[in-house]
C-alpha cells in the first residue's frame, strides 16, 4: 500500500507574476520540504499538465528538475487525461511504486490558463470533447454542459434551485479555504437569479454554475509502506479505480455518468467500504450540473433524484456526507493539470488533521472523484487516515 507523506499547494487564481516553470519549482521544493526528504531521495517524477495550448512551452516534464539539480537524470513522465490529468499522474505514481520501480515518487500538477485570451480558453477546453460532434458548440465546454443540463431538466424537471444551492454551498465552503480563488459567500439568491453579474452562459447554466479559469499548482510525495512508516505524516491509499468511457456523448446516456458509477463501485469494493463509511468526498464540480449527476452516480441518491442530496442538506459541510468542503472547482478554481493533485492534497490535509478552517471533525476516510471531459476519464481514490 502506498501513502501520501507530504504535499504542497499554491493559491489558485490569476497569478500574473508566475509561470508554469515557477509554479512547478515552487510546489516541488515545498512538497519535498513538507515530507522532510531531499531531492536525491526521489526515485521517479510524474507531471500532470494538460496545456492543450495554454502554454507555449509544451514539453514541460523536465521543468520539475529546475527545482533542484539533484533531480537530474531521475525518470520523469508527463501524464495527460484532460481535466483528470492530475489524478492520472497520481495513479501512475502509485503504479510505479506497486511495480517496485520506485519507493518515493514526486507528483506535480500544474496549469496556467489566465494568460490565454478568453475565446482561446474556450477553444482549448473544447479539445476535451469529441470535436466531430461538439466542435461547433457555442460557449465551448460550458456549452457542452449546458446541453447536458438542458437534457437533465427535460428528463427530470427544472433543477435551477438545486444547482443554485450547490453553487452557494461550494462558495460558502470556499471561504474557509486559504488556497481558493474565490473566498466569498455569495448566497443562494445571487446564484439562483439571473443578473448583470450572473448572466446565463449556456442553456440553463449561469456564471455561478461554472468553475473558474485558474492558474495554480499542487504536489504530492508518495512513498511505499516501508518508507512511509518512518515519515512524520502518512495518509494511506485504501483503493483506486479508473474507468475510461467513450468520447462521443452520442454513444452513451450522458445523464448517467456511467464511468463515474463504475469507478465508484470498483473503488468501494476494493476498499471494503460503503459510501456511508466515507467522512467526506471531493468531487469534480466543473459545472454544478456535474456535481448533481455525480450524487446519483456515486450512489448517494437514485437516478434523477440528485436534488434531494443538496436540498436535504446531506452534502453540506455538517451533513452526512460533506461534498467539496474545499469549495470544489466552483470556488477553489480549476487549473486543469493541477486539479486532481489538489484534490488529493486537500484530502490528505483533512485526514491528517491539518485542514485548518476546512477541517471535518474525526475524518477517517476521504473519497475523490476527478473526471476528464464529460465523464470520459473517471478516477476515484479512497484515502484513509493512517495515524
C-alpha distance (Angstrom), angle and dihedral (degrees) to the residues before:
residue distance angle dihedral
X1 . . .
X2 3.78 . .
X3 3.79 127.4 .
X4 3.77 139.8 -161.7
X5 3.82 107.3 -118.8
X6 3.80 101.1 171.7
X7 3.79 142.6 7.0
X8 3.79 147.1 -180.0
X9 3.79 133.7 -157.5
X10 3.81 131.9 -174.5
X11 3.78 121.8 -150.8
X12 3.81 109.8 -91.4
X13 3.79 120.2 -128.6
X14 3.79 141.5 73.2
X15 3.79 101.0 -20.9
X16 3.81 102.8 -180.0
X17 3.80 94.3 166.5
X18 3.82 91.7 56.7
X19 3.80 134.8 74.9
X20 3.80 131.3 -163.6
X21 3.78 87.3 -98.5
X22 3.80 96.3 49.3
X23 3.81 91.6 47.1
X24 3.81 92.0 50.3
X25 3.81 92.6 47.1
X26 3.80 92.1 47.6
X27 3.81 97.9 52.6
X28 3.80 92.9 39.9
X29 3.79 92.2 57.3
X30 3.80 93.3 41.6
X31 3.83 94.1 48.8
X32 3.81 93.3 49.6
X33 3.79 89.9 48.2
X34 3.81 91.6 46.9
X35 3.83 90.7 52.0
X36 3.80 90.6 46.6
X37 3.80 94.7 -125.3
X38 3.79 136.5 122.4
X39 3.80 125.0 -117.0
X40 3.80 87.7 -114.0
X41 3.83 89.0 63.3
X42 3.82 92.1 64.4
X43 3.80 114.1 101.0
X44 3.82 100.2 -174.6
X45 3.81 140.7 5.0
X46 3.81 131.0 -142.4
X47 3.81 120.2 -168.6
X48 3.80 120.5 -165.3
X49 3.83 108.9 -157.7
X50 3.81 122.5 151.1
X51 3.82 97.7 -178.1
X52 3.83 100.2 153.9
X53 3.81 88.0 171.3
X54 3.81 103.6 -29.4
X55 3.81 92.6 105.7
X56 3.80 129.2 42.5
X57 3.80 86.9 -149.9
X58 3.79 100.4 73.9
X59 3.82 99.7 167.4
X60 3.79 97.8 68.4
X61 3.81 105.9 149.1
X62 3.79 96.1 102.6
X63 3.79 93.9 48.4
X64 3.82 85.6 88.3
X65 3.81 87.7 65.7
X66 3.82 89.1 61.6
X67 3.81 87.5 75.2
X68 3.81 94.3 67.3
X69 3.82 133.1 -0.3
X70 3.81 89.1 -136.4
X71 3.82 88.7 71.5
X72 3.81 88.8 67.0
X73 3.80 114.2 120.5
X74 3.82 94.1 13.7
X75 3.83 113.1 133.4
X76 3.81 107.0 -98.4
X77 3.79 129.8 -178.5
X78 3.79 134.2 -174.7
X79 3.80 112.7 -139.6
X80 3.81 125.3 -162.3
X81 3.81 132.9 -178.9
X82 3.82 105.2 150.0
X83 3.82 114.2 -100.9
X84 3.83 89.7 -9.6
X85 3.81 90.8 60.7
X86 3.81 93.6 114.0
X87 3.80 94.4 53.1
X88 3.80 90.4 43.6
X89 3.82 88.1 57.8
X90 3.83 91.0 48.3
X91 3.80 92.4 49.6
X92 3.82 91.7 48.5
X93 3.79 88.3 52.6
X94 3.80 89.9 52.7
X95 3.81 91.2 50.2
X96 3.79 91.3 50.5
X97 3.81 90.4 55.2
X98 3.82 92.3 42.8
X99 3.82 88.8 53.3
X100 3.83 88.0 53.2
X101 3.79 90.6 -120.6
X102 3.81 89.8 124.0
X103 3.77 142.2 13.9
X104 3.81 95.6 -161.0
X105 3.82 124.6 33.0
X106 3.79 125.9 -175.4
X107 3.82 113.3 -147.8
X108 3.81 119.8 -166.8
X109 3.82 127.9 -177.9
X110 3.79 122.5 -168.9
X111 3.79 144.2 164.0
X112 3.77 135.8 166.8
X113 3.79 110.4 -164.3
X114 3.80 108.3 152.0
X115 3.81 97.1 75.7
X116 3.83 88.5 64.9
X117 3.85 116.4 89.6
X118 3.82 114.3 -104.5
X119 3.83 98.7 -109.7
X120 3.81 90.1 47.6
X121 3.82 90.7 52.5
X122 3.80 89.9 57.3
X123 3.79 91.9 47.9
X124 3.80 92.6 48.1
X125 3.81 94.1 49.1
X126 3.81 90.9 47.9
X127 3.81 87.2 65.1
X128 3.82 85.4 77.8
X129 3.82 89.3 67.9
X130 3.81 131.6 67.7
X131 3.78 101.6 -83.9
X132 3.84 98.4 -160.4
X133 3.83 87.4 62.7
X134 3.80 104.9 23.3
X135 3.80 104.4 25.1
X136 3.80 94.4 103.6
X137 3.81 96.0 43.4
X138 3.83 110.4 137.7
X139 3.78 111.6 -123.0
X140 3.80 94.5 27.2
X141 3.81 116.4 -121.7
X142 3.81 90.5 -8.4
X143 3.79 85.8 59.3
X144 3.81 90.5 54.9
X145 3.81 91.4 53.0
X146 3.79 89.8 41.7
X147 3.81 87.1 61.3
X148 3.81 90.3 48.3
X149 3.82 90.9 50.3
X150 3.81 92.4 48.3
X151 3.82 90.8 50.2
X152 3.82 91.1 48.0
X153 3.82 90.7 50.7
X154 3.81 89.6 49.9
X155 3.82 92.6 51.5
X156 3.81 100.9 36.8
X157 3.81 105.8 20.0
X158 3.81 134.3 -100.8
X159 3.81 109.3 -35.5
X160 3.81 98.4 -179.7
X161 3.81 92.4 121.7
X162 3.81 92.7 50.8
X163 3.80 93.3 47.8
X164 3.80 91.3 50.0
X165 3.81 90.0 49.0
X166 3.82 90.5 52.4
X167 3.81 91.1 49.7
X168 3.81 92.1 47.3
X169 3.82 91.7 47.7
X170 3.77 93.1 51.8
X171 3.79 93.6 45.9
X172 3.81 89.7 50.5
X173 3.81 89.8 50.4
X174 3.79 91.3 47.7
X175 3.81 90.5 62.7
X176 3.82 87.8 72.5
X177 3.82 95.6 48.7
X178 3.82 113.5 90.8
X179 3.83 90.0 -163.1
X180 3.82 95.7 52.2
X181 3.78 120.8 117.8
X182 3.81 93.0 -143.4
X183 3.80 116.9 35.6
X184 3.77 100.2 176.7
X185 3.81 132.0 114.5
X186 3.80 99.7 -137.1
X187 3.82 95.4 174.3
X188 3.80 134.6 -136.0
X189 3.82 97.0 -80.5
X190 3.80 93.3 57.0
X191 3.82 91.6 47.5
X192 3.82 93.1 45.3
X193 3.80 99.9 49.0
X194 3.77 129.5 66.4
X195 3.80 112.5 -121.6
X196 3.78 141.4 153.9
X197 3.81 88.3 -89.1
X198 3.81 93.6 41.3
X199 3.80 107.9 39.2
X200 3.78 127.0 166.3
X201 3.81 108.9 -89.3
X202 3.80 104.6 -179.1
X203 3.80 129.5 -6.2
X204 3.82 108.4 -40.8
X205 3.82 92.4 -18.8
X206 3.80 118.7 109.4
X207 3.78 127.7 -165.5
X208 3.81 90.5 -91.0
X209 3.81 88.8 58.0
X210 3.81 92.2 62.0
X211 3.79 130.5 79.3
X212 3.78 119.5 -120.5
X213 3.80 131.7 -96.8
X214 3.79 102.8 -115.6
X215 3.78 150.0 175.2
X216 3.79 120.3 -146.8
X217 3.77 150.4 110.1
X218 3.79 140.4 -138.7
X219 3.79 133.6 -174.0
X220 3.81 139.3 -163.9
X221 3.78 134.3 -163.8
X222 3.82 110.4 -144.0
X223 3.80 121.0 -164.5
X224 3.79 137.1 -179.0
X225 3.82 121.0 -114.6
X226 3.79 96.5 -91.6
X227 3.78 94.3 52.7
X228 3.81 95.5 37.8
X229 3.81 91.5 55.4
X230 3.81 89.1 63.5
X231 3.82 96.2 47.8
X232 3.79 130.8 100.6
X233 3.82 93.4 -119.4
X234 3.79 133.6 20.9
X235 3.82 132.7 -174.3
X236 3.80 112.9 178.8
X237 3.80 130.0 -143.0
X238 3.80 104.2 -125.9
X239 3.83 93.5 -178.6
X240 3.80 144.0 -18.6
X241 3.80 135.1 -163.2
X242 3.80 136.7 -177.6
X243 3.81 123.1 -168.1
X244 3.81 119.4 179.5
X245 3.82 117.1 -159.1
X246 3.81 134.8 -168.8
X247 3.80 115.5 -68.3
X248 3.85 97.3 -139.5
X249 3.80 111.3 77.5
X250 3.81 87.8 -150.0
X251 3.83 89.5 70.8
X252 3.82 94.8 61.1
X253 3.79 144.2 29.7
X254 3.78 97.1 -91.0
X255 3.82 92.7 -164.1
X256 3.81 92.3 65.5
X257 3.85 102.5 55.9
X258 3.80 87.0 -148.1
X259 3.81 93.9 178.3
X260 3.80 88.6 57.2
X261 3.82 90.4 50.8
X262 3.80 93.0 48.6
X263 3.80 92.4 48.7
X264 3.82 92.9 49.0
X265 3.81 92.1 49.0
X266 3.81 92.2 49.3
X267 3.80 93.8 47.2
X268 3.80 95.9 46.0
X269 3.82 90.8 47.6
X270 3.81 91.3 50.1
X271 3.82 90.3 47.2
X272 3.81 93.0 47.9
X273 3.80 88.7 -129.7
X274 3.78 139.1 117.7
X275 3.80 124.4 -134.6
X276 3.80 87.8 -105.0
X277 3.80 90.5 62.5
X278 3.80 91.6 64.8
X279 3.80 118.4 98.9
X280 3.82 92.8 -153.5
X281 3.81 143.8 -20.3
X282 3.79 132.0 -134.2
X283 3.80 104.7 -155.0
X284 3.79 135.0 -178.3
X285 3.81 105.9 -97.7
X286 3.81 98.1 169.8
X287 3.81 82.1 149.8
X288 3.80 127.8 10.2
X289 3.81 90.9 -116.2
X290 3.82 87.5 60.3
X291 3.82 92.3 56.7
X292 3.82 90.0 47.3
X293 3.82 92.8 52.9
X294 3.82 90.6 42.8
X295 3.83 89.8 59.9
X296 3.80 85.7 62.4
X297 3.80 96.5 39.8
X298 3.82 93.0 52.6
X299 3.82 89.7 51.5
X300 3.79 98.6 -111.6
X301 3.83 90.8 125.5
X302 3.83 135.0 4.8
X303 3.80 120.9 -91.0
X304 3.79 112.4 -70.4
X305 3.81 93.9 17.4
X306 3.80 100.4 88.4
X307 3.80 90.7 121.6
X308 3.82 90.4 67.7
X309 3.80 92.2 66.4
X310 3.79 93.5 57.4
X311 3.81 98.6 33.9
X312 3.80 92.8 51.3
X313 3.80 91.9 47.2
X314 3.81 96.9 -116.5
X315 3.81 93.9 135.0
X316 3.82 98.0 41.7
X317 3.80 117.8 113.2
X318 3.82 89.9 -96.9
X319 3.83 95.0 36.7
X320 3.80 128.4 108.9
X321 3.83 91.4 -92.2
X322 3.82 112.4 19.2
X323 3.80 109.4 -150.7
X324 3.81 122.0 -159.0
X325 3.79 97.6 -3.0
X326 3.82 84.5 171.0
X327 3.80 91.7 63.0
X328 3.78 90.3 -100.0
X329 3.78 123.7 -125.4
X330 3.81 86.2 -51.4
X331 3.82 95.2 69.6
X332 3.81 104.2 7.6
X333 3.80 93.6 53.6
X334 3.80 133.9 -119.3
X335 3.81 115.5 -111.2
X336 3.79 92.4 173.5
X337 3.81 103.4 -135.1
X338 3.80 93.2 38.8
X339 3.81 98.7 48.6
X340 3.81 100.3 84.9
X341 3.80 93.0 43.8
X342 3.81 88.8 48.7
X343 3.82 90.8 52.7
X344 3.80 90.2 53.7
X345 3.81 93.0 45.9
X346 3.82 92.9 49.9
X347 3.80 91.5 46.4
X348 3.81 89.8 50.8
X349 3.82 89.1 51.0
X350 3.80 90.0 54.1
X351 3.80 94.5 48.1
X352 3.80 93.6 47.0
X353 3.81 92.4 48.2
X354 3.81 92.3 -114.6
X355 3.83 99.7 114.7
X356 3.81 96.1 105.4
X357 3.81 113.1 -161.8
X358 3.82 89.5 1.7
X359 3.80 93.1 58.5
X360 3.80 117.1 134.7
X361 3.82 108.9 -151.3
X362 3.82 116.7 -108.2
X363 3.81 94.5 -4.5
X364 3.83 109.3 -174.9
X365 3.82 106.1 162.4
X366 3.81 129.3 25.3
X367 3.80 127.4 -167.0
X368 3.80 124.8 -152.2
X369 3.81 127.5 -165.2
X370 3.80 117.5 -175.9
X371 3.79 120.7 171.7
X372 3.78 137.4 -170.1
X373 3.77 119.6 -145.7
X374 3.79 118.6 -15.7
X375 3.84 95.9 -26.8
X376 3.83 91.3 -48.2
X377 3.82 101.5 122.6
X378 3.81 107.0 36.1
X379 3.82 120.7 -173.4
X380 3.80 127.2 179.1
X381 3.79 127.3 -174.9
X382 3.81 124.1 -179.3
X383 3.80 112.3 -161.4
X384 3.79 127.2 -165.5
X385 3.78 133.6 -155.0
X386 3.80 106.2 -112.3
X387 3.80 102.3 -177.6
